[in-house]
Amino acid sequence: MTDDRTPGEPSPIFETRQQAQLRLLQARYGDITPGPATWERDGTAFHYRSKTLLIRDEFVSQVRTRLAGTPIEVRLDPGDRTYPGVTVAQVSDVNEALRVINEGVGFDAAAPDHLVHICPPTGVGGNCPASEPIPVPLGTPPSPDVNRDKDAGQGVRVVVADTGLDPSAEKRTPWLAGVTGDVDLGTLQNPMTEYAGHGTFIAGVVRCMAPAAEVHVRATFGIGGAVFETALLDGLIDILDNDYPDIISLSAGTWTHASRDLLTMQLFGRRRLRLHKGVLLVAAAGNDNQRWPFWPAAAPYAVSVGALDKGWIGKALFSNFGHWVDAYAPGDDLVNAFPAGVYIGQEEGNKGVEFKYEGMARWSGTSFATPLFAGMTAARMSTTGENGVDAAARLLKLAQKRAIPGLGAAIRPNDSTIRV
């Protein structure tokens, strides 16, 4: 199934869900503006910080000169944080500033400070996770099941950049034993907040593929599941500098201004990640059934993962797709660990419904195909001795051999142990 709508054109499947999520985002992030500039006519594809402009360091002088002859007010923000290769500025009108800069300096000189969300901002779907988690009885086996090779992932460290970890999860789901991380504060609320348990579910998927892997879950996104890209950059740099990962699993992203990589993440890939030899970044392709590149998954420094359907034979209805998706992995109706507690449905069809969880849930999204690929890479690393980048490259070669016609490379559980 293909969908050639441009970003911002509403999906008849997800339109009501988008509207609900837009209200939630605006209530939580009052200082955001929808994009693109034509969003009122064409729909919303992304959000950004209303008065903040990110400028490449080498273009700061040109940008200031170009804007000097316009009504746009510009103030460089000294702040208390610095970002590699990026200068933060406060401007009176981000859209107009970018129009002037694009025409006079170039598209690569500046960009907004985008909101990056584990559930992308509304517009062309904005439904990651692709569904709300559905309770299943405690004792239900995970799906995909735990790898029979209990040593898979031994010596490999996977860091999950997400909402944090439910501290009581390992008491109910033994495959999470030994997983560490920041506390998912949303799991401590009653009822639980949106996206609470997202990081716990992801950690469970990694551990099912690689039972012996060291898994650490960071609360990079915290309650609400969104951060501005500058804050995401802070979180990823902290992971590199302090957590010593072999693999970073990132189930988040956004569409962007001018459909280019997030400026901070592009510089992160070039100036920070590449200095940590062999460290792999795996990123979710997004859940909007679109071929439009989704960032940072579409970037060359990341392995992008789309989702296969329940039968693992085709694309999941919700999964993004296209030349920029490196591989597809199971991501539809996965079952894994989830906090015990109550959650009130927020999305159309579930709004106001009380869900009660015993510690397991069924969930769909490229959010979960991503850690499945990360876990399979970790399992392969412990078998072959390859680093994360090399192991992923070999898995992708295997996925290409098992490609689905009309879609692309596909990887499934247990493929990680096959030498190619």
C-alpha positions as CSV (number, residue, x, y, z in Angstrom):
1,M,0.0,0.0,0.0
2,T,1.4,3.4,-1.0
3,D,0.5,6.9,0.0
4,D,1.9,9.8,-2.0
5,R,0.3,12.6,0.0
6,T,2.7,15.5,0.9
7,P,3.4,16.3,4.6
8,G,0.5,18.3,6.0
9,E,-2.2,16.6,3.9
10,P,-4.5,14.9,6.4
11,S,-4.8,11.1,6.5
12,P,-8.4,9.9,6.5
13,I,-7.4,7.1,8.8
14,F,-5.6,9.2,11.4
15,E,-7.2,12.7,11.1
16,T,-9.3,12.6,14.3
17,R,-6.3,11.3,16.2
18,Q,-4.2,14.1,14.8
19,Q,-6.6,16.7,16.0
20,A,-6.7,15.2,19.5
21,Q,-2.9,15.1,19.7
22,L,-2.6,18.7,18.5
23,R,-4.7,19.9,21.4
24,L,-2.5,17.9,23.8
25,L,0.7,19.3,22.4
26,Q,-0.4,22.9,22.5
27,A,-1.6,22.5,26.0
28,R,1.8,21.1,27.1
29,Y,4.1,23.3,25.0
30,G,2.7,26.7,24.9
31,D,5.7,28.2,23.2
32,I,5.5,26.2,20.0
33,T,4.4,27.1,16.5
34,P,3.2,24.6,13.9
35,G,5.0,24.3,10.6
36,P,5.4,24.7,7.7
37,A,4.5,28.3,7.2
38,T,1.4,27.3,5.3
39,W,0.2,25.0,8.0
40,E,-3.2,26.7,8.3
41,R,-3.9,25.8,4.7
42,D,-2.0,22.6,4.3
43,G,-2.0,21.1,7.8
44,T,0.7,20.6,10.4
45,A,3.8,18.6,9.7
46,F,6.0,19.6,12.7
47,H,6.3,22.0,15.6
48,Y,9.2,24.2,16.7
49,R,10.1,26.7,19.5
50,S,8.3,29.9,18.6
51,K,11.1,32.5,18.9
52,T,14.3,30.4,18.6
53,L,16.5,30.1,15.6
54,L,19.5,27.7,15.3
55,I,22.4,29.0,13.2
56,R,25.4,27.1,12.0
57,D,28.5,28.8,13.6
58,E,30.1,29.4,10.2
59,F,27.1,31.4,9.0
60,V,26.4,33.5,12.0
61,S,28.0,36.6,10.6
62,Q,26.3,36.3,7.2
63,V,22.9,35.7,8.8
64,R,23.2,38.7,11.1
65,T,24.3,40.9,8.1
66,R,21.4,39.6,6.0
67,L,18.8,40.2,8.7
68,A,20.2,43.6,9.7
69,G,18.3,45.3,6.9
70,T,14.9,43.8,7.8
71,P,12.4,44.4,10.5
72,I,13.3,41.0,12.1
73,E,14.9,41.4,15.6
74,V,17.8,39.1,16.3
75,R,19.6,38.5,19.6
76,L,22.2,35.8,20.1
77,D,21.3,33.8,23.1
78,P,24.3,33.3,25.5
79,G,22.4,30.8,27.5
80,D,24.1,28.3,29.8
81,R,24.6,25.6,27.3
82,T,26.6,25.4,24.1
83,Y,26.0,23.0,21.2
84,P,28.6,21.7,18.8
85,G,28.6,23.8,15.7
86,V,25.4,25.7,16.5
87,T,24.6,29.2,17.8
88,V,21.2,29.8,19.4
89,A,19.5,33.1,18.5
90,Q,16.2,34.6,19.5
91,V,14.3,36.2,16.7
92,S,11.0,38.0,16.4
93,D,9.7,35.9,13.5
94,V,11.2,32.5,12.8
95,N,9.3,31.9,9.5
96,E,10.3,35.3,8.0
97,A,13.9,35.0,9.3
98,L,14.2,31.6,7.6
99,R,12.7,32.9,4.3
100,V,15.2,35.7,4.2
101,I,18.1,33.5,5.2
102,N,17.2,30.8,2.7
103,E,17.1,33.3,-0.1
104,G,20.2,35.2,0.8
105,V,22.5,32.8,2.6
106,G,21.2,29.2,1.9
107,F,19.0,26.5,3.2
108,D,21.8,24.9,5.3
109,A,22.6,28.1,7.3
110,A,19.8,28.0,9.9
111,A,16.8,26.1,11.1
112,P,14.1,26.1,13.8
113,D,14.5,24.3,17.1
114,H,12.1,21.4,16.3
115,L,10.0,19.6,18.8
116,V,11.0,15.9,18.6
117,H,8.4,13.5,20.0
118,I,8.0,9.8,20.5
119,C,4.6,10.6,19.1
120,P,5.3,13.0,16.2
121,P,3.4,16.3,16.2
122,T,0.1,16.2,14.4
123,G,-0.3,16.6,10.7
124,V,0.2,13.7,8.4
125,G,-0.6,11.1,11.1
126,G,1.4,12.0,14.1
127,N,0.6,8.7,15.7
128,C,3.7,7.2,17.1
129,P,2.9,4.9,19.0
130,A,0.7,3.7,16.1
131,S,-1.9,2.7,18.8
132,E,-2.4,3.1,22.5
133,P,-1.2,0.1,24.5
134,I,-3.8,-2.6,25.1
135,P,-3.7,-4.6,28.4
136,V,-3.0,-8.3,28.2
137,P,-3.0,-10.7,31.2
138,L,0.2,-10.9,33.3
139,G,1.9,-14.2,32.3
140,T,1.1,-13.8,28.6
141,P,4.4,-14.6,26.8
142,P,6.1,-11.7,25.0
143,S,5.8,-11.5,21.3
144,P,8.3,-12.0,19.7
145,D,9.4,-14.4,22.4
146,V,12.6,-14.4,24.4
147,N,15.6,-15.6,22.5
148,R,16.4,-19.2,23.4
149,D,20.1,-18.3,23.4
150,K,20.4,-16.9,27.0
151,D,23.9,-15.6,26.2
152,A,22.8,-13.5,23.3
153,G,24.0,-9.9,23.8
154,Q,26.6,-10.8,26.4
155,G,29.0,-7.9,26.8
156,V,27.0,-5.5,24.7
157,R,25.6,-2.3,26.2
158,V,22.3,-0.9,24.7
159,V,21.1,2.5,25.9
160,V,17.5,3.4,25.2
161,A,16.8,7.1,24.9
162,D,13.1,7.3,25.9
163,T,10.8,8.0,28.8
164,G,12.7,6.0,31.4
165,L,12.1,2.7,33.2
166,D,9.3,1.4,35.4
167,P,11.3,0.5,38.5
168,S,9.0,-2.4,39.5
169,A,8.8,-4.0,36.0
170,E,11.5,-6.7,36.6
171,K,9.4,-8.1,39.5
172,R,6.7,-9.1,37.0
173,T,8.7,-9.7,33.8
174,P,11.8,-11.8,34.5
175,W,13.5,-10.9,31.1
176,L,13.9,-7.4,32.4
177,A,16.1,-8.5,35.4
178,G,19.1,-6.3,35.7
179,V,17.9,-3.6,33.3
180,T,18.7,-0.2,34.8
181,G,17.7,3.3,34.1
182,D,16.1,6.6,35.1
183,V,12.7,6.3,36.7
184,D,9.8,6.8,34.2
185,L,8.0,9.4,36.3
186,G,4.8,8.9,34.3
187,T,4.5,5.4,35.7
188,L,4.3,6.8,39.2
189,Q,1.2,8.9,38.4
190,N,-2.3,7.6,39.0
191,P,-3.6,7.4,36.3
192,M,-0.4,7.1,34.3
193,T,0.5,9.9,32.0
194,E,0.7,9.6,28.2
195,Y,3.5,7.4,26.9
196,A,4.3,6.2,30.4
197,G,5.8,2.8,30.0
198,H,7.1,3.4,26.5
199,G,10.7,3.0,27.6
200,T,9.9,0.0,29.6
201,F,8.2,-1.8,26.7
202,I,11.2,-0.9,24.5
203,A,13.7,-2.3,27.0
204,G,11.6,-5.5,27.1
205,V,11.8,-5.9,23.3
206,V,15.6,-5.4,23.4
207,R,16.0,-8.0,26.1
208,C,13.8,-10.5,24.3
209,M,16.2,-10.4,21.4
210,A,19.4,-10.2,23.5
211,P,18.7,-11.7,27.0
212,A,22.2,-11.1,28.2
213,A,22.7,-7.5,27.0
214,E,23.3,-4.7,29.4
215,V,20.3,-2.4,28.9
216,H,20.1,1.1,30.4
217,V,17.0,3.3,29.8
218,R,17.4,7.1,29.9
219,A,14.5,9.5,30.6
220,T,15.6,11.6,27.6
221,F,12.0,12.5,26.9
222,G,10.4,12.4,30.3
223,I,6.7,12.9,30.9
224,G,4.8,13.8,27.8
225,G,7.3,12.2,25.4
226,A,8.7,15.3,23.7
227,V,11.8,17.5,23.8
228,F,13.2,20.2,21.6
229,E,16.0,19.1,19.5
230,T,18.6,21.0,21.5
231,A,17.5,19.1,24.6
232,L,17.7,15.8,22.7
233,L,21.2,16.7,21.6
234,D,22.1,17.3,25.3
235,G,20.7,13.9,26.2
236,L,22.5,12.0,23.4
237,I,25.8,13.7,24.2
238,D,25.3,12.7,27.9
239,I,24.7,9.1,26.8
240,L,27.9,9.0,24.7
241,D,30.0,10.6,27.4
242,N,28.7,8.8,30.4
243,D,26.9,5.6,29.5
244,Y,29.5,4.2,27.0
245,P,26.9,2.5,24.7
246,D,27.6,0.1,22.0
247,I,24.1,0.8,20.6
248,I,21.7,3.7,21.1
249,S,18.0,3.0,20.5
250,L,15.9,6.1,19.6
251,S,12.2,5.7,19.0
252,A,11.5,9.3,18.2
253,G,11.7,11.9,15.4
254,T,9.9,14.5,13.4
255,W,9.4,16.0,10.0
256,T,11.4,19.2,9.6
257,H,11.6,22.6,8.0
258,A,12.7,22.2,4.3
259,S,12.8,18.4,4.9
260,R,16.4,18.5,6.0
261,D,18.0,16.7,8.9
262,L,17.6,18.3,12.3
263,L,20.5,20.8,12.4
264,T,21.7,19.8,15.9
265,M,21.5,16.1,15.1
266,Q,23.3,16.5,11.8
267,L,26.2,18.2,13.6
268,F,25.9,15.5,16.4
269,G,26.4,12.8,13.8
270,R,29.4,14.5,12.2
271,R,31.2,15.9,15.2
272,R,30.3,13.7,18.1
273,L,29.0,10.3,17.1
274,R,31.7,9.6,14.5
275,L,34.3,10.2,17.3
276,H,32.9,7.1,19.2
277,K,34.1,4.4,16.9
278,G,31.6,1.6,16.3
279,V,28.7,3.1,18.3
280,L,25.4,2.4,16.5
281,L,22.4,4.7,16.5
282,V,19.1,3.0,15.5
283,A,16.1,5.3,14.9
284,A,12.4,4.7,14.2
285,A,11.1,5.5,10.8
286,G,7.8,6.9,12.1
287,N,4.1,5.9,11.9
288,D,2.4,8.0,9.2
289,N,2.3,5.7,6.2
290,Q,4.3,8.2,4.3
291,R,7.4,8.1,2.1
292,W,8.5,11.6,3.1
293,P,11.9,11.4,5.0
294,F,11.5,11.4,8.8
295,W,14.4,12.7,10.9
296,P,16.8,11.7,12.4
297,A,16.0,8.2,11.0
298,A,16.6,9.3,7.4
299,A,20.1,10.6,8.2
300,P,23.2,8.7,7.0
301,Y,24.5,8.4,10.6
302,A,21.5,6.4,11.7
303,V,20.0,3.0,10.8
304,S,16.3,3.6,10.1
305,V,13.8,0.9,11.0
306,G,10.2,0.6,9.6
307,A,7.6,-1.9,10.8
308,L,6.4,-5.2,9.3
309,D,2.8,-6.3,9.7
310,K,1.5,-9.0,12.0
311,G,2.5,-11.8,9.6
312,W,6.0,-10.3,9.0
313,I,5.4,-10.5,5.3
314,G,4.6,-6.9,4.4
315,K,4.6,-3.3,5.6
316,A,2.5,-2.5,8.7
317,L,-0.3,-0.1,7.6
318,F,1.1,2.7,9.7
319,S,4.8,2.5,8.9
320,N,6.6,5.1,7.0
321,F,8.5,3.8,4.0
322,G,10.8,4.8,1.1
323,H,14.4,4.8,-0.1
324,W,15.6,6.2,3.2
325,V,14.3,3.3,5.4
326,D,17.2,0.8,5.8
327,A,15.1,-2.2,7.0
328,Y,11.7,-3.3,8.2
329,A,11.3,-5.4,11.4
330,P,8.2,-6.7,13.2
331,G,6.4,-3.8,14.9
332,D,2.7,-4.6,14.7
333,D,0.9,-6.1,17.8
334,L,4.0,-6.8,19.8
335,V,3.5,-7.9,23.4
336,N,5.9,-7.0,26.2
337,A,6.4,-5.5,29.6
338,F,4.3,-2.6,30.7
339,P,3.7,-0.8,34.1
340,A,0.9,-2.1,36.3
341,G,-1.7,0.5,36.8
342,V,-4.4,2.6,35.2
343,Y,-4.3,4.7,32.1
344,I,-7.1,6.8,30.6
345,G,-7.3,6.6,26.8
346,Q,-6.6,9.9,25.0
347,E,-7.0,9.0,21.4
348,E,-10.2,8.9,19.3
349,G,-12.1,5.7,19.9
350,N,-10.4,5.3,23.3
351,K,-10.9,8.7,24.8
352,G,-12.0,8.5,28.4
353,V,-11.7,4.7,28.5
354,E,-10.1,3.3,31.6
355,F,-7.4,0.7,30.8
356,K,-6.1,-1.4,33.7
357,Y,-2.7,-3.1,33.3
358,E,-1.2,-6.0,35.2
359,G,2.3,-5.6,33.8
360,M,1.9,-6.5,30.1
361,A,0.6,-4.8,27.0
362,R,0.1,-5.2,23.3
363,W,1.4,-2.2,21.3
364,S,2.2,-1.3,17.7
365,G,4.6,1.1,16.1
366,T,8.0,1.6,14.5
367,S,8.9,2.6,18.1
368,F,9.1,-1.1,18.8
369,A,10.5,-2.4,15.5
370,T,13.5,-0.2,16.3
371,P,14.6,-1.9,19.6
372,L,13.9,-5.3,18.0
373,F,16.6,-4.4,15.4
374,A,18.9,-3.0,18.1
375,G,18.5,-6.2,20.2
376,M,19.2,-8.4,17.2
377,T,22.3,-6.4,16.5
378,A,23.4,-6.9,20.1
379,A,22.8,-10.6,19.8
380,R,24.9,-10.8,16.7
381,M,27.7,-8.7,18.3
382,S,28.1,-11.2,21.1
383,T,28.3,-14.0,18.5
384,T,30.7,-12.5,16.0
385,G,32.7,-9.9,18.0
386,E,31.8,-7.1,15.6
387,N,31.1,-3.6,16.9
388,G,27.6,-2.1,16.6
389,V,28.1,-0.4,13.2
390,D,29.7,-3.5,11.6
391,A,27.1,-5.9,13.0
392,A,24.3,-3.7,11.8
393,A,25.8,-3.5,8.3
394,R,26.0,-7.3,8.1
395,L,22.4,-7.6,9.3
396,L,21.3,-5.2,6.7
397,K,23.0,-7.3,4.0
398,L,21.0,-10.2,5.3
399,A,17.8,-8.1,5.3
400,Q,18.5,-7.2,1.7
401,K,18.8,-10.8,0.7
402,R,15.3,-11.3,2.3
403,A,13.9,-8.1,0.9
404,I,10.1,-7.8,0.3
405,P,9.4,-6.9,-3.3
406,G,8.1,-3.4,-3.6
407,L,9.0,-2.6,0.0
408,G,12.7,-3.2,0.9
409,A,15.0,-5.1,3.2
410,A,13.3,-7.1,6.0
411,I,14.8,-8.6,9.1
412,R,13.1,-11.0,11.5
413,P,14.0,-12.6,14.9
414,N,16.8,-15.1,15.0
415,D,18.3,-13.7,11.8
416,S,21.0,-12.1,14.0
417,T,22.8,-15.3,14.5
418,I,23.2,-16.0,10.8
419,R,26.6,-15.1,9.4
420,V,26.5,-13.2,6.1
